[in-house]
Amino acid sequence: MENAIAVKFDRVCQILEQHQRDPHKLIPILQEIQEEYQYLPEEIMTFVSTALGLSTSQVYGVATFYSHFTLSPKGKYVVKVCDGTACHVKKSTSLIDAIAEELGLSSSGKTTEDLLFTLETVACLGACGLAPAIVINEQVYGHMTPESTVQLIKEIKAKEAQI
Amino acid sequence: MKKAYITVDGIHVPIEGEKNLLEVIRKANIELPTFCYHSEISVYGACRMCMVDIEGRGLQPSCSTSAADGMVVKTNTKEIRNLRKMIVELMLAHHDQNCTTCPKSGECRLQEIAQQLGVSKVRFKQIHDFAPLDDSSDAIVRDPSKCVLCGDCVRVCNEIQSVGVLDFAQRGFSSTVVASFDKPFGTVECVNCGQCIKVCPVGALSPKSQIDGVWEAIHDPKKKVVVQIAPAVRVSLGEYFGYKPGAATSGQIITALRMLGFDQIYDTAFAADLTVLQEGDEFLERYLKGQNLPQFTSCCPAWVKFAEQYYPDMLPNLSTCKSPQQMFGSLCKDQLTKILDIEREDLVVVSIMPCTAKKYEAKRPEFFEGDNPDVDFVLTTKELSLMIKEQGIEFEKLEPGSYDMPFGFKTGAGVIFGNSGGVSEAVLRYAAAKLNHGKMLDVRELRGPESTRVAEISIGDVSLRLGIVSGLANARRLIDKVRSGEENFDLIEVMACCGGCINGGGQPTSSDQEHLSKRAKGLQDQDKMLQFHSSQENPYLQELMREDLTEEKAHELLHTFYQNRKRITLDDIMIRRPEQEAELSIKICLGTSCFLRGAQTLYSQLTDYITQNGLDEVTEISASFCNELCQKGPVVTINGKILEHCTFERAVQELKKVKSFAH
């Protein structure tokens, strides 16, 4: 975790400078910081509030208001399983169970310890024709089965193992 | 020019510069229900209770709508009545309705409005669990199960106090008002002033009660329980018993305290007189030496914590005098234990304060001897009223009583401490005598309802410039001017609550300016009626100074110290750590003070320098969020050596030195 914060601190300073430390630009600043870290670390949000002259509670308020922002670290691959009506009737829950089992995630944990995967459920991806559908980062996969989903995860794991 | 009018329920009402429609409607003697409207903070328009029907525009919230000539407004239609009831029902659906045990019962706006609107049943069910109660703070209890999300506390903390501890978090059903990162209240920047309690319409924020502890001490036959009463309490406690604001009820309070079982009844104003002498001497010494000016007063514990958090570079300018409450406490525990021949543990000192921050102050570790505090319990004005009611005392029928000696005797100077400007006036009266310029009374330049006042006072050939400020946002503005050199003062009196202690967080909740002026006048009248008006004239104090308080002893008992309080209480963060062991270690303070002095630029310059010189592999860089050297920022530590007022050149010089040793 320490190093995750480490390397990117320079970028935070740059981002703040690019936005002239303007408190009105809090949202774009947080967005760019989240791009760097994949989430908003508490230390960094506190630093941002000092730099912008805002109270930390204001920054926290904004960060928790928008569902775009996340305060806990996410994996390199964010797997979103659609559990909207169409996907649900096509047994999307079996996909969720299969992924959780493959990744060794408990009911409370959403991110693997190696920070490679995060499992999320979303209400509707708008891809009902492909139900049940999942999205990994920006890529959509349709007509999934537990087997094909696990296969997909395994492929990513293999690819990552090579790096 | 023709006067502008609106029509409210058929009544013509002139517009006379009111900031919104709601204020104009009030002139028609119609009080619209509101939760989130307070004239002294910004308009928020959240609660929607003040909706009115404006002809041609439909339903509009009157608090956030400007009045315009010719407007025809209805405040009482079927639609509006239904709407208001519905809002109250929805609030009640997510509100812990255990009213009988709620600290706000009887003063609760939700209770009052629900009754007023005839809400007899709630049609909606509670669908979410309540977040747990937070009693981690020494002064303030936060109960989210009562919160109606009006945002009054958020705005008062941000706008009036410029602290901004609380804000809304989450959204929709999950919306809550919390401190940053949902941290416990006792661990955040809260200065405990309690102004949030004063504006909270419900029981979501309340003073942390110490009533039970006081009863226990009173009922313990081994304990001697002495009590001190702060000046502001005597002109406001009566409000709980039907007296008008400002009515001095000292006599009844004393009798009531005796009936409650307190052994000795003393006056904090005695200790205030002592504060004047100590702080006056300190000021004159600094003034003559030209050191650490302006001197800031230190009576207000909310201000002290504020300074420790946001102005650590100004701490040497704070008077080292303890506040009157704490002077009283240490004096009692020192003197009374001898006079009464009892152990320190068996002497219980209780204070009655208009203030919630005093609860926090009494718990500061420097005001303890071992496990035993100088002040054992702090009750707010409200808590005392509750004890009096609990005992069944008919307050308004009581015969007045008188204070016990010696610590019950005071001069008028000690009494006016409760008003903003009072401490300054008291110190000036003393300074005038000390500089042999006779009596100086009634320094009216120092008084007034404005929250920031500047006075230039001449005592003989000495000319003093005084700043008097109340409300911490006002204090911040004034101090920033002092920091930048735009303003210059000899003495600055800061009170965290607007108007001073009479408007403290432990007082009756009205912060109406008229009420405050009456309380202020109540204290000024008391000053006039007392025999002495300058602290040095207090005969009991003179005796104490002569017999018991050597200079050394006074210093030990009556003075204190301050500490920087990191605003960012986090560990250092490691920014770069090389694979092998680092030869160079650079730690940069990025805390608030250092940040303002350019630490971030310095950080960028240094990291660039490291990279350009190919030192990435051997350098470890970390950031700390306070090195406790705020006056000397920016602070950079290179291989353990602390560089104060560090510049890029200075840091490079040090890096070169260390690097050449390493090779």
Interface residues (C-beta under 8 A of the other chain):
Chain A: E2 N3 I5 A6 V7 F9 D10 C13 L16 E42 E43 T46 F47 S49 T50 A51 L54 S55 T56 S57 Q58 V59 Y60 G61 T64 F65
Chain B: N158 V163 G164 V165 L166 D167 F168 A169 Q170 R171 V178 A179 S180 F181 D182 E189 R567 I568 L570 I573 M574 I575 R576 R577 L590 G591 T592 F595 Q600 Y603 S604 T607 A623 F625
